[in-house]
Amino acid sequence: MTITGIISAIVVGLIIGALGRMVVPGKQHLSIWLTLLLGIVAAFVGGWIASLFTTFWIFVLVVQIVVAAALVYLADGLYARRS
């Protein structure tokens, strides 16, 4: 992966994190920074999972959003339980 690929994954990850948070119903207790960090992780993981099947960009985007929503849901459950 080149440096441009990493930078674009970070930028896309920020957007994916926000979309993942909007997909999860209810009020989340996560900070915006944690949501954005989860979005960056979801962009990398979701891109890797989607690349196992196809490189069609809409499919990759949907998989990234689903992974981000799952991460936000799990992290919110852990974060809310701790508070």
KOLDOTI-226537 format. One record per atom (N, C-alpha, C): x, y, z; atom name; residue in three letters. Coordinates in Angstrom, 2 decimals, padded with zeros to 5 digits. Example, Ala and Ser with C-alpha at 12.3 -4.5 7.8 and 13.67 -1.06 7.14 Angstrom:
BEGIN
<torti><c1>013.19</c1><c2>-005.69</c2><c3>007.80</c3><atom>N</atom><res>Ala</res></torti>
<torti><c1>012.30</c1><c2>-004.50</c2><c3>007.80</c3><atom>CA</atom><res>Ala</res></torti>
<torti><c1>013.20</c1><c2>-003.30</c2><c3>007.80</c3><atom>C</atom><res>Ala</res></torti>
<torti><c1>012.85</c1><c2>-002.25</c2><c3>007.08</c3><atom>N</atom><res>Ser</res></torti>
<torti><c1>013.67</c1><c2>-001.06</c2><c3>007.14</c3><atom>CA</atom><res>Ser</res></torti>
<torti><c1>012.90</c1><c2>000.03</c2><c3>007.87</c3><atom>C</atom><res>Ser</res></torti>
***
This chain:
BEGIN
<torti><c1>000.85</c1><c2>-001.17</c2><c3>000.00</c3><atom>N</atom><res>Met</res></torti>
<torti><c1>000.00</c1><c2>000.00</c2><c3>000.00</c3><atom>CA</atom><res>Met</res></torti>
<torti><c1>000.89</c1><c2>001.23</c2><c3>000.00</c3><atom>C</atom><res>Met</res></torti>
<torti><c1>000.59</c1><c2>002.16</c2><c3>-000.87</c3><atom>N</atom><res>Thr</res></torti>
<torti><c1>001.37</c1><c2>003.38</c2><c3>-000.98</c3><atom>CA</atom><res>Thr</res></torti>
<torti><c1>000.91</c1><c2>004.42</c2><c3>000.04</c3><atom>C</atom><res>Thr</res></torti>
<torti><c1>001.67</c1><c2>005.48</c2><c3>000.17</c3><atom>N</atom><res>Ile</res></torti>
<torti><c1>001.31</c1><c2>006.55</c2><c3>001.11</c3><atom>CA</atom><res>Ile</res></torti>
<torti><c1>000.00</c1><c2>007.22</c2><c3>000.71</c3><atom>C</atom><res>Ile</res></torti>
<torti><c1>-000.25</c1><c2>007.34</c2><c3>-000.60</c3><atom>N</atom><res>Thr</res></torti>
<torti><c1>-001.53</c1><c2>007.92</c2><c3>-001.03</c3><atom>CA</atom><res>Thr</res></torti>
<torti><c1>-002.68</c1><c2>007.00</c2><c3>-000.67</c3><atom>C</atom><res>Thr</res></torti>
<torti><c1>-002.47</c1><c2>005.70</c2><c3>-000.73</c3><atom>N</atom><res>Gly</res></torti>
<torti><c1>-003.51</c1><c2>004.76</c2><c3>-000.34</c3><atom>CA</atom><res>Gly</res></torti>
<torti><c1>-003.82</c1><c2>004.86</c2><c3>001.14</c3><atom>C</atom><res>Gly</res></torti>
<torti><c1>-002.79</c1><c2>005.05</c2><c3>001.95</c3><atom>N</atom><res>Ile</res></torti>
<torti><c1>-002.99</c1><c2>005.18</c2><c3>003.39</c3><atom>CA</atom><res>Ile</res></torti>
<torti><c1>-003.71</c1><c2>006.48</c2><c3>003.72</c3><atom>C</atom><res>Ile</res></torti>
<torti><c1>-003.30</c1><c2>007.58</c2><c3>003.09</c3><atom>N</atom><res>Ile</res></torti>
<torti><c1>-003.95</c1><c2>008.87</c2><c3>003.35</c3><atom>CA</atom><res>Ile</res></torti>
<torti><c1>-005.40</c1><c2>008.85</c2><c3>002.89</c3><atom>C</atom><res>Ile</res></torti>
<torti><c1>-005.65</c1><c2>008.26</c2><c3>001.73</c3><atom>N</atom><res>Ser</res></torti>
<torti><c1>-007.04</c1><c2>008.20</c2><c3>001.27</c3><atom>CA</atom><res>Ser</res></torti>
<torti><c1>-007.87</c1><c2>007.29</c2><c3>002.16</c3><atom>C</atom><res>Ser</res></torti>
<torti><c1>-007.28</c1><c2>006.22</c2><c3>002.69</c3><atom>N</atom><res>Ala</res></torti>
<torti><c1>-008.01</c1><c2>005.35</c2><c3>003.61</c3><atom>CA</atom><res>Ala</res></torti>
<torti><c1>-008.35</c1><c2>006.08</c2><c3>004.91</c3><atom>C</atom><res>Ala</res></torti>
<torti><c1>-007.46</c1><c2>006.95</c2><c3>005.35</c3><atom>N</atom><res>Ile</res></torti>
<torti><c1>-007.74</c1><c2>007.73</c2><c3>006.56</c3><atom>CA</atom><res>Ile</res></torti>
<torti><c1>-008.88</c1><c2>008.72</c2><c3>006.31</c3><atom>C</atom><res>Ile</res></torti>
<torti><c1>-008.84</c1><c2>009.40</c2><c3>005.18</c3><atom>N</atom><res>Val</res></torti>
<torti><c1>-009.90</c1><c2>010.36</c2><c3>004.85</c3><atom>CA</atom><res>Val</res></torti>
<torti><c1>-011.24</c1><c2>009.64</c2><c3>004.69</c3><atom>C</atom><res>Val</res></torti>
<torti><c1>-011.22</c1><c2>008.54</c2><c3>003.96</c3><atom>N</atom><res>Val</res></torti>
<torti><c1>-012.45</c1><c2>007.75</c2><c3>003.79</c3><atom>CA</atom><res>Val</res></torti>
<torti><c1>-012.90</c1><c2>007.20</c2><c3>005.14</c3><atom>C</atom><res>Val</res></torti>
<torti><c1>-011.94</c1><c2>006.82</c2><c3>005.99</c3><atom>N</atom><res>Gly</res></torti>
<torti><c1>-012.27</c1><c2>006.31</c2><c3>007.32</c3><atom>CA</atom><res>Gly</res></torti>
<torti><c1>-013.00</c1><c2>007.32</c2><c3>008.18</c3><atom>C</atom><res>Gly</res></torti>
<torti><c1>-012.64</c1><c2>008.58</c2><c3>008.05</c3><atom>N</atom><res>Leu</res></torti>
<torti><c1>-013.34</c1><c2>009.62</c2><c3>008.81</c3><atom>CA</atom><res>Leu</res></torti>
<torti><c1>-014.80</c1><c2>009.71</c2><c3>008.38</c3><atom>C</atom><res>Leu</res></torti>
<torti><c1>-015.03</c1><c2>009.61</c2><c3>007.09</c3><atom>N</atom><res>Ile</res></torti>
<torti><c1>-016.40</c1><c2>009.65</c2><c3>006.57</c3><atom>CA</atom><res>Ile</res></torti>
<torti><c1>-017.14</c1><c2>008.37</c2><c3>006.94</c3><atom>C</atom><res>Ile</res></torti>
<torti><c1>-016.46</c1><c2>007.23</c2><c3>006.84</c3><atom>N</atom><res>Ile</res></torti>
<torti><c1>-017.07</c1><c2>005.94</c2><c3>007.17</c3><atom>CA</atom><res>Ile</res></torti>
<torti><c1>-017.48</c1><c2>005.91</c2><c3>008.65</c3><atom>C</atom><res>Ile</res></torti>
<torti><c1>-016.65</c1><c2>006.46</c2><c3>009.52</c3><atom>N</atom><res>Gly</res></torti>
<torti><c1>-016.98</c1><c2>006.50</c2><c3>010.95</c3><atom>CA</atom><res>Gly</res></torti>
<torti><c1>-018.25</c1><c2>007.29</c2><c3>011.21</c3><atom>C</atom><res>Gly</res></torti>
<torti><c1>-018.38</c1><c2>008.43</c2><c3>010.55</c3><atom>N</atom><res>Ala</res></torti>
<torti><c1>-019.59</c1><c2>009.24</c2><c3>010.72</c3><atom>CA</atom><res>Ala</res></torti>
<torti><c1>-020.82</c1><c2>008.51</c2><c3>010.18</c3><atom>C</atom><res>Ala</res></torti>
<torti><c1>-020.67</c1><c2>007.86</c2><c3>009.03</c3><atom>N</atom><res>Leu</res></torti>
<torti><c1>-021.80</c1><c2>007.10</c2><c3>008.46</c3><atom>CA</atom><res>Leu</res></torti>
<torti><c1>-022.15</c1><c2>005.90</c2><c3>009.34</c3><atom>C</atom><res>Leu</res></torti>
<torti><c1>-021.14</c1><c2>005.23</c2><c3>009.87</c3><atom>N</atom><res>Gly</res></torti>
<torti><c1>-021.38</c1><c2>004.11</c2><c3>010.77</c3><atom>CA</atom><res>Gly</res></torti>
<torti><c1>-022.12</c1><c2>004.53</c2><c3>012.03</c3><atom>C</atom><res>Gly</res></torti>
<torti><c1>-021.80</c1><c2>005.70</c2><c3>012.53</c3><atom>N</atom><res>Arg</res></torti>
<torti><c1>-022.50</c1><c2>006.22</c2><c3>013.72</c3><atom>CA</atom><res>Arg</res></torti>
<torti><c1>-023.96</c1><c2>006.56</c2><c3>013.40</c3><atom>C</atom><res>Arg</res></torti>
<torti><c1>-024.19</c1><c2>007.07</c2><c3>012.18</c3><atom>N</atom><res>Met</res></torti>
<torti><c1>-025.57</c1><c2>007.41</c2><c3>011.81</c3><atom>CA</atom><res>Met</res></torti>
<torti><c1>-026.42</c1><c2>006.17</c2><c3>011.58</c3><atom>C</atom><res>Met</res></torti>
<torti><c1>-025.79</c1><c2>005.05</c2><c3>011.21</c3><atom>N</atom><res>Val</res></torti>
<torti><c1>-026.54</c1><c2>003.82</c2><c3>010.95</c3><atom>CA</atom><res>Val</res></torti>
<torti><c1>-027.01</c1><c2>003.19</c2><c3>012.26</c3><atom>C</atom><res>Val</res></torti>
<torti><c1>-026.22</c1><c2>003.31</c2><c3>013.32</c3><atom>N</atom><res>Val</res></torti>
<torti><c1>-026.58</c1><c2>002.70</c2><c3>014.61</c3><atom>CA</atom><res>Val</res></torti>
<torti><c1>-027.70</c1><c2>003.52</c2><c3>015.24</c3><atom>C</atom><res>Val</res></torti>
<torti><c1>-028.83</c1><c2>002.85</c2><c3>015.57</c3><atom>N</atom><res>Pro</res></torti>
<torti><c1>-029.95</c1><c2>003.61</c2><c3>016.15</c3><atom>CA</atom><res>Pro</res></torti>
<torti><c1>-029.70</c1><c2>004.00</c2><c3>017.60</c3><atom>C</atom><res>Pro</res></torti>
<torti><c1>-030.37</c1><c2>005.03</c2><c3>018.03</c3><atom>N</atom><res>Gly</res></torti>
<torti><c1>-030.28</c1><c2>005.47</c2><c3>019.42</c3><atom>CA</atom><res>Gly</res></torti>
<torti><c1>-029.14</c1><c2>006.43</c2><c3>019.66</c3><atom>C</atom><res>Gly</res></torti>
<torti><c1>-028.98</c1><c2>006.80</c2><c3>020.93</c3><atom>N</atom><res>Lys</res></torti>
<torti><c1>-027.94</c1><c2>007.74</c2><c3>021.32</c3><atom>CA</atom><res>Lys</res></torti>
<torti><c1>-026.67</c1><c2>006.97</c2><c3>021.64</c3><atom>C</atom><res>Lys</res></torti>
<torti><c1>-025.56</c1><c2>007.40</c2><c3>021.07</c3><atom>N</atom><res>Gln</res></torti>
<torti><c1>-024.28</c1><c2>006.79</c2><c3>021.38</c3><atom>CA</atom><res>Gln</res></torti>
<torti><c1>-023.55</c1><c2>007.62</c2><c3>022.42</c3><atom>C</atom><res>Gln</res></torti>
<torti><c1>-022.76</c1><c2>006.96</c2><c3>023.24</c3><atom>N</atom><res>His</res></torti>
<torti><c1>-022.02</c1><c2>007.63</c2><c3>024.30</c3><atom>CA</atom><res>His</res></torti>
<torti><c1>-020.55</c1><c2>007.81</c2><c3>023.94</c3><atom>C</atom><res>His</res></torti>
<torti><c1>-020.21</c1><c2>007.57</c2><c3>022.70</c3><atom>N</atom><res>Leu</res></torti>
<torti><c1>-018.82</c1><c2>007.67</c2><c3>022.26</c3><atom>CA</atom><res>Leu</res></torti>
<torti><c1>-018.46</c1><c2>009.12</c2><c3>021.93</c3><atom>C</atom><res>Leu</res></torti>
<torti><c1>-017.20</c1><c2>009.44</c2><c3>022.13</c3><atom>N</atom><res>Ser</res></torti>
<torti><c1>-016.73</c1><c2>010.75</c2><c3>021.70</c3><atom>CA</atom><res>Ser</res></torti>
<torti><c1>-016.57</c1><c2>010.74</c2><c3>020.18</c3><atom>C</atom><res>Ser</res></torti>
<torti><c1>-016.53</c1><c2>011.90</c2><c3>019.60</c3><atom>N</atom><res>Ile</res></torti>
<torti><c1>-016.39</c1><c2>012.01</c2><c3>018.15</c3><atom>CA</atom><res>Ile</res></torti>
<torti><c1>-015.04</c1><c2>011.47</c2><c3>017.71</c3><atom>C</atom><res>Ile</res></torti>
<torti><c1>-014.00</c1><c2>011.65</c2><c3>018.53</c3><atom>N</atom><res>Trp</res></torti>
<torti><c1>-012.67</c1><c2>011.17</c2><c3>018.18</c3><atom>CA</atom><res>Trp</res></torti>
<torti><c1>-012.62</c1><c2>009.65</c2><c3>018.14</c3><atom>C</atom><res>Trp</res></torti>
<torti><c1>-013.29</c1><c2>009.01</c2><c3>019.07</c3><atom>N</atom><res>Leu</res></torti>
<torti><c1>-013.33</c1><c2>007.55</c2><c3>019.06</c3><atom>CA</atom><res>Leu</res></torti>
<torti><c1>-014.11</c1><c2>007.04</c2><c3>017.86</c3><atom>C</atom><res>Leu</res></torti>
<torti><c1>-015.18</c1><c2>007.72</c2><c3>017.52</c3><atom>N</atom><res>Thr</res></torti>
<torti><c1>-015.97</c1><c2>007.35</c2><c3>016.34</c3><atom>CA</atom><res>Thr</res></torti>
<torti><c1>-015.13</c1><c2>007.47</c2><c3>015.07</c3><atom>C</atom><res>Thr</res></torti>
<torti><c1>-014.38</c1><c2>008.53</c2><c3>014.94</c3><atom>N</atom><res>Leu</res></torti>
<torti><c1>-013.53</c1><c2>008.71</c2><c3>013.76</c3><atom>CA</atom><res>Leu</res></torti>
<torti><c1>-012.41</c1><c2>007.67</c2><c3>013.72</c3><atom>C</atom><res>Leu</res></torti>
<torti><c1>-011.85</c1><c2>007.33</c2><c3>014.87</c3><atom>N</atom><res>Leu</res></torti>
<torti><c1>-010.82</c1><c2>006.30</c2><c3>014.93</c3><atom>CA</atom><res>Leu</res></torti>
<torti><c1>-011.39</c1><c2>004.94</c2><c3>014.52</c3><atom>C</atom><res>Leu</res></torti>
<torti><c1>-012.58</c1><c2>004.64</c2><c3>014.99</c3><atom>N</atom><res>Leu</res></torti>
<torti><c1>-013.25</c1><c2>003.40</c2><c3>014.58</c3><atom>CA</atom><res>Leu</res></torti>
<torti><c1>-013.54</c1><c2>003.40</c2><c3>013.09</c3><atom>C</atom><res>Leu</res></torti>
<torti><c1>-013.86</c1><c2>004.54</c2><c3>012.54</c3><atom>N</atom><res>Gly</res></torti>
<torti><c1>-014.09</c1><c2>004.66</c2><c3>011.10</c3><atom>CA</atom><res>Gly</res></torti>
<torti><c1>-012.84</c1><c2>004.37</c2><c3>010.29</c3><atom>C</atom><res>Gly</res></torti>
<torti><c1>-011.70</c1><c2>004.83</c2><c3>010.78</c3><atom>N</atom><res>Ile</res></torti>
<torti><c1>-010.44</c1><c2>004.56</c2><c3>010.08</c3><atom>CA</atom><res>Ile</res></torti>
<torti><c1>-010.13</c1><c2>003.07</c2><c3>010.13</c3><atom>C</atom><res>Ile</res></torti>
<torti><c1>-010.32</c1><c2>002.46</c2><c3>011.28</c3><atom>N</atom><res>Val</res></torti>
<torti><c1>-010.11</c1><c2>001.01</c2><c3>011.40</c3><atom>CA</atom><res>Val</res></torti>
<torti><c1>-011.08</c1><c2>000.26</c2><c3>010.49</c3><atom>C</atom><res>Val</res></torti>
<torti><c1>-012.33</c1><c2>000.70</c2><c3>010.46</c3><atom>N</atom><res>Ala</res></torti>
<torti><c1>-013.34</c1><c2>000.05</c2><c3>009.62</c3><atom>CA</atom><res>Ala</res></torti>
<torti><c1>-013.02</c1><c2>000.19</c2><c3>008.14</c3><atom>C</atom><res>Ala</res></torti>
<torti><c1>-012.42</c1><c2>001.31</c2><c3>007.75</c3><atom>N</atom><res>Ala</res></torti>
<torti><c1>-012.05</c1><c2>001.50</c2><c3>006.35</c3><atom>CA</atom><res>Ala</res></torti>
<torti><c1>-011.00</c1><c2>000.49</c2><c3>005.93</c3><atom>C</atom><res>Ala</res></torti>
<torti><c1>-010.02</c1><c2>000.26</c2><c3>006.79</c3><atom>N</atom><res>Phe</res></torti>
<torti><c1>-008.99</c1><c2>-000.72</c2><c3>006.48</c3><atom>CA</atom><res>Phe</res></torti>
<torti><c1>-009.54</c1><c2>-002.14</c2><c3>006.51</c3><atom>C</atom><res>Phe</res></torti>
<torti><c1>-010.24</c1><c2>-002.49</c2><c3>007.59</c3><atom>N</atom><res>Val</res></torti>
<torti><c1>-010.76</c1><c2>-003.85</c2><c3>007.74</c3><atom>CA</atom><res>Val</res></torti>
<torti><c1>-011.84</c1><c2>-004.14</c2><c3>006.71</c3><atom>C</atom><res>Val</res></torti>
<torti><c1>-012.77</c1><c2>-003.22</c2><c3>006.53</c3><atom>N</atom><res>Gly</res></torti>
<torti><c1>-013.84</c1><c2>-003.41</c2><c3>005.54</c3><atom>CA</atom><res>Gly</res></torti>
<torti><c1>-013.31</c1><c2>-003.48</c2><c3>004.13</c3><atom>C</atom><res>Gly</res></torti>
<torti><c1>-012.29</c1><c2>-002.69</c2><c3>003.82</c3><atom>N</atom><res>Gly</res></torti>
<torti><c1>-011.67</c1><c2>-002.74</c2><c3>002.50</c3><atom>CA</atom><res>Gly</res></torti>
<torti><c1>-010.99</c1><c2>-004.08</c2><c3>002.25</c3><atom>C</atom><res>Gly</res></torti>
<torti><c1>-010.35</c1><c2>-004.59</c2><c3>003.29</c3><atom>N</atom><res>Trp</res></torti>
<torti><c1>-009.70</c1><c2>-005.90</c2><c3>003.17</c3><atom>CA</atom><res>Trp</res></torti>
<torti><c1>-010.72</c1><c2>-007.02</c2><c3>002.98</c3><atom>C</atom><res>Trp</res></torti>
<torti><c1>-011.80</c1><c2>-006.99</c2><c3>003.78</c3><atom>N</atom><res>Ile</res></torti>
<torti><c1>-012.84</c1><c2>-008.01</c2><c3>003.67</c3><atom>CA</atom><res>Ile</res></torti>
<torti><c1>-013.50</c1><c2>-007.95</c2><c3>002.30</c3><atom>C</atom><res>Ile</res></torti>
<torti><c1>-013.82</c1><c2>-006.76</c2><c3>001.84</c3><atom>N</atom><res>Ala</res></torti>
<torti><c1>-014.49</c1><c2>-006.61</c2><c3>000.54</c3><atom>CA</atom><res>Ala</res></torti>
<torti><c1>-013.57</c1><c2>-007.04</c2><c3>-000.60</c3><atom>C</atom><res>Ala</res></torti>
<torti><c1>-012.27</c1><c2>-006.81</c2><c3>-000.46</c3><atom>N</atom><res>Ser</res></torti>
<torti><c1>-011.34</c1><c2>-007.20</c2><c3>-001.53</c3><atom>CA</atom><res>Ser</res></torti>
<torti><c1>-011.24</c1><c2>-008.70</c2><c3>-001.68</c3><atom>C</atom><res>Ser</res></torti>
<torti><c1>-011.67</c1><c2>-009.45</c2><c3>-000.69</c3><atom>N</atom><res>Leu</res></torti>
<torti><c1>-011.69</c1><c2>-010.91</c2><c3>-000.82</c3><atom>CA</atom><res>Leu</res></torti>
<torti><c1>-012.75</c1><c2>-011.35</c2><c3>-001.83</c3><atom>C</atom><res>Leu</res></torti>
<torti><c1>-013.77</c1><c2>-010.53</c2><c3>-002.03</c3><atom>N</atom><res>Phe</res></torti>
<torti><c1>-014.87</c1><c2>-010.88</c2><c3>-002.92</c3><atom>CA</atom><res>Phe</res></torti>
<torti><c1>-014.81</c1><c2>-010.14</c2><c3>-004.25</c3><atom>C</atom><res>Phe</res></torti>
<torti><c1>-014.66</c1><c2>-008.82</c2><c3>-004.20</c3><atom>N</atom><res>Thr</res></torti>
<torti><c1>-014.65</c1><c2>-008.00</c2><c3>-005.41</c3><atom>CA</atom><res>Thr</res></torti>
<torti><c1>-014.03</c1><c2>-006.65</c2><c3>-005.10</c3><atom>C</atom><res>Thr</res></torti>
<torti><c1>-013.74</c1><c2>-005.88</c2><c3>-006.14</c3><atom>N</atom><res>Thr</res></torti>
<torti><c1>-013.23</c1><c2>-004.52</c2><c3>-005.94</c3><atom>CA</atom><res>Thr</res></torti>
<torti><c1>-014.24</c1><c2>-003.47</c2><c3>-006.39</c3><atom>C</atom><res>Thr</res></torti>
<torti><c1>-015.48</c1><c2>-003.89</c2><c3>-006.61</c3><atom>N</atom><res>Phe</res></torti>
<torti><c1>-016.53</c1><c2>-002.96</c2><c3>-007.01</c3><atom>CA</atom><res>Phe</res></torti>
<torti><c1>-016.72</c1><c2>-001.95</c2><c3>-005.88</c3><atom>C</atom><res>Phe</res></torti>
<torti><c1>-016.58</c1><c2>-000.66</c2><c3>-006.17</c3><atom>N</atom><res>Trp</res></torti>
<torti><c1>-016.48</c1><c2>000.37</c2><c3>-005.14</c3><atom>CA</atom><res>Trp</res></torti>
<torti><c1>-017.71</c1><c2>000.50</c2><c3>-004.27</c3><atom>C</atom><res>Trp</res></torti>
<torti><c1>-018.89</c1><c2>000.27</c2><c3>-004.82</c3><atom>N</atom><res>Ile</res></torti>
<torti><c1>-020.11</c1><c2>000.39</c2><c3>-003.99</c3><atom>CA</atom><res>Ile</res></torti>
<torti><c1>-020.15</c1><c2>-000.74</c2><c3>-002.96</c3><atom>C</atom><res>Ile</res></torti>
<torti><c1>-019.76</c1><c2>-001.95</c2><c3>-003.39</c3><atom>N</atom><res>Phe</res></torti>
<torti><c1>-019.72</c1><c2>-003.08</c2><c3>-002.46</c3><atom>CA</atom><res>Phe</res></torti>
<torti><c1>-018.70</c1><c2>-002.82</c2><c3>-001.35</c3><atom>C</atom><res>Phe</res></torti>
<torti><c1>-017.55</c1><c2>-002.29</c2><c3>-001.73</c3><atom>N</atom><res>Val</res></torti>
<torti><c1>-016.51</c1><c2>-001.99</c2><c3>-000.74</c3><atom>CA</atom><res>Val</res></torti>
<torti><c1>-017.03</c1><c2>-000.95</c2><c3>000.25</c3><atom>C</atom><res>Val</res></torti>
<torti><c1>-017.69</c1><c2>000.08</c2><c3>-000.23</c3><atom>N</atom><res>Leu</res></torti>
<torti><c1>-018.24</c1><c2>001.12</c2><c3>000.64</c3><atom>CA</atom><res>Leu</res></torti>
<torti><c1>-019.28</c1><c2>000.58</c2><c3>001.60</c3><atom>C</atom><res>Leu</res></torti>
<torti><c1>-020.17</c1><c2>-000.27</c2><c3>001.10</c3><atom>N</atom><res>Val</res></torti>
<torti><c1>-021.21</c1><c2>-000.85</c2><c3>001.96</c3><atom>CA</atom><res>Val</res></torti>
<torti><c1>-020.58</c1><c2>-001.73</c2><c3>003.04</c3><atom>C</atom><res>Val</res></torti>
<torti><c1>-019.59</c1><c2>-002.53</c2><c3>002.67</c3><atom>N</atom><res>Val</res></torti>
<torti><c1>-018.93</c1><c2>-003.39</c2><c3>003.66</c3><atom>CA</atom><res>Val</res></torti>
<torti><c1>-018.21</c1><c2>-002.53</c2><c3>004.70</c3><atom>C</atom><res>Val</res></torti>
<torti><c1>-017.58</c1><c2>-001.46</c2><c3>004.29</c3><atom>N</atom><res>Gln</res></torti>
<torti><c1>-016.91</c1><c2>-000.57</c2><c3>005.24</c3><atom>CA</atom><res>Gln</res></torti>
<torti><c1>-017.90</c1><c2>000.07</c2><c3>006.20</c3><atom>C</atom><res>Gln</res></torti>
<torti><c1>-019.05</c1><c2>000.49</c2><c3>005.70</c3><atom>N</atom><res>Ile</res></torti>
<torti><c1>-020.07</c1><c2>001.10</c2><c3>006.57</c3><atom>CA</atom><res>Ile</res></torti>
<torti><c1>-020.63</c1><c2>000.07</c2><c3>007.55</c3><atom>C</atom><res>Ile</res></torti>
<torti><c1>-020.85</c1><c2>-001.16</c2><c3>007.09</c3><atom>N</atom><res>Val</res></torti>
<torti><c1>-021.35</c1><c2>-002.21</c2><c3>007.97</c3><atom>CA</atom><res>Val</res></torti>
<torti><c1>-020.32</c1><c2>-002.52</c2><c3>009.07</c3><atom>C</atom><res>Val</res></torti>
<torti><c1>-019.06</c1><c2>-002.60</c2><c3>008.70</c3><atom>N</atom><res>Val</res></torti>
<torti><c1>-018.01</c1><c2>-002.84</c2><c3>009.70</c3><atom>CA</atom><res>Val</res></torti>
<torti><c1>-017.93</c1><c2>-001.67</c2><c3>010.68</c3><atom>C</atom><res>Val</res></torti>
<torti><c1>-018.04</c1><c2>-000.44</c2><c3>010.19</c3><atom>N</atom><res>Ala</res></torti>
<torti><c1>-018.02</c1><c2>000.74</c2><c3>011.07</c3><atom>CA</atom><res>Ala</res></torti>
<torti><c1>-019.20</c1><c2>000.73</c2><c3>012.03</c3><atom>C</atom><res>Ala</res></torti>
<torti><c1>-020.38</c1><c2>000.40</c2><c3>011.53</c3><atom>N</atom><res>Ala</res></torti>
<torti><c1>-021.57</c1><c2>000.35</c2><c3>012.38</c3><atom>CA</atom><res>Ala</res></torti>
<torti><c1>-021.40</c1><c2>-000.72</c2><c3>013.46</c3><atom>C</atom><res>Ala</res></torti>
<torti><c1>-020.84</c1><c2>-001.86</c2><c3>013.09</c3><atom>N</atom><res>Ala</res></torti>
<torti><c1>-020.62</c1><c2>-002.93</c2><c3>014.07</c3><atom>CA</atom><res>Ala</res></torti>
<torti><c1>-019.61</c1><c2>-002.50</c2><c3>015.12</c3><atom>C</atom><res>Ala</res></torti>
<torti><c1>-018.55</c1><c2>-001.84</c2><c3>014.70</c3><atom>N</atom><res>Leu</res></torti>
<torti><c1>-017.55</c1><c2>-001.37</c2><c3>015.66</c3><atom>CA</atom><res>Leu</res></torti>
<torti><c1>-018.11</c1><c2>-000.30</c2><c3>016.58</c3><atom>C</atom><res>Leu</res></torti>
<torti><c1>-018.88</c1><c2>000.63</c2><c3>016.03</c3><atom>N</atom><res>Val</res></torti>
<torti><c1>-019.50</c1><c2>001.68</c2><c3>016.85</c3><atom>CA</atom><res>Val</res></torti>
<torti><c1>-020.47</c1><c2>001.05</c2><c3>017.85</c3><atom>C</atom><res>Val</res></torti>
<torti><c1>-021.26</c1><c2>000.09</c2><c3>017.40</c3><atom>N</atom><res>Tyr</res></torti>
<torti><c1>-022.22</c1><c2>-000.58</c2><c3>018.29</c3><atom>CA</atom><res>Tyr</res></torti>
<torti><c1>-021.51</c1><c2>-001.30</c2><c3>019.43</c3><atom>C</atom><res>Tyr</res></torti>
<torti><c1>-020.46</c1><c2>-002.06</c2><c3>019.09</c3><atom>N</atom><res>Leu</res></torti>
<torti><c1>-019.72</c1><c2>-002.79</c2><c3>020.12</c3><atom>CA</atom><res>Leu</res></torti>
<torti><c1>-018.99</c1><c2>-001.86</c2><c3>021.07</c3><atom>C</atom><res>Leu</res></torti>
<torti><c1>-018.33</c1><c2>-000.85</c2><c3>020.53</c3><atom>N</atom><res>Ala</res></torti>
<torti><c1>-017.59</c1><c2>000.09</c2><c3>021.38</c3><atom>CA</atom><res>Ala</res></torti>
<torti><c1>-018.53</c1><c2>000.89</c2><c3>022.26</c3><atom>C</atom><res>Ala</res></torti>
<torti><c1>-019.70</c1><c2>001.25</c2><c3>021.73</c3><atom>N</atom><res>Asp</res></torti>
<torti><c1>-020.66</c1><c2>002.01</c2><c3>022.53</c3><atom>CA</atom><res>Asp</res></torti>
<torti><c1>-021.18</c1><c2>001.15</c2><c3>023.69</c3><atom>C</atom><res>Asp</res></torti>
<torti><c1>-021.41</c1><c2>-000.13</c2><c3>023.42</c3><atom>N</atom><res>Gly</res></torti>
<torti><c1>-021.85</c1><c2>-001.02</c2><c3>024.49</c3><atom>CA</atom><res>Gly</res></torti>
<torti><c1>-020.81</c1><c2>-001.15</c2><c3>025.58</c3><atom>C</atom><res>Gly</res></torti>
<torti><c1>-019.54</c1><c2>-001.26</c2><c3>025.20</c3><atom>N</atom><res>Leu</res></torti>
<torti><c1>-018.47</c1><c2>-001.34</c2><c3>026.19</c3><atom>CA</atom><res>Leu</res></torti>
<torti><c1>-018.27</c1><c2>-000.02</c2><c3>026.91</c3><atom>C</atom><res>Leu</res></torti>
<torti><c1>-018.36</c1><c2>001.07</c2><c3>026.18</c3><atom>N</atom><res>Tyr</res></torti>
<torti><c1>-018.14</c1><c2>002.40</c2><c3>026.76</c3><atom>CA</atom><res>Tyr</res></torti>
<torti><c1>-019.29</c1><c2>002.77</c2><c3>027.71</c3><atom>C</atom><res>Tyr</res></torti>
<torti><c1>-020.52</c1><c2>002.46</c2><c3>027.34</c3><atom>N</atom><res>Ala</res></torti>
<torti><c1>-021.67</c1><c2>002.79</c2><c3>028.18</c3><atom>CA</atom><res>Ala</res></torti>
<torti><c1>-021.69</c1><c2>001.93</c2><c3>029.43</c3><atom>C</atom><res>Ala</res></torti>
<torti><c1>-021.23</c1><c2>000.71</c2><c3>029.32</c3><atom>N</atom><res>Arg</res></torti>
<torti><c1>-021.21</c1><c2>-000.18</c2><c3>030.48</c3><atom>CA</atom><res>Arg</res></torti>
<torti><c1>-020.18</c1><c2>000.29</c2><c3>031.50</c3><atom>C</atom><res>Arg</res></torti>
<torti><c1>-019.07</c1><c2>000.84</c2><c3>031.00</c3><atom>N</atom><res>Arg</res></torti>
<torti><c1>-018.02</c1><c2>001.31</c2><c3>031.88</c3><atom>CA</atom><res>Arg</res></torti>
<torti><c1>-018.40</c1><c2>002.59</c2><c3>032.60</c3><atom>C</atom><res>Arg</res></torti>
<torti><c1>-019.20</c1><c2>003.45</c2><c3>031.97</c3><atom>N</atom><res>Ser</res></torti>
<torti><c1>-019.55</c1><c2>004.75</c2><c3>032.55</c3><atom>CA</atom><res>Ser</res></torti>
<torti><c1>-020.56</c1><c2>004.65</c2><c3>033.65</c3><atom>C</atom><res>Ser</res></torti>
***
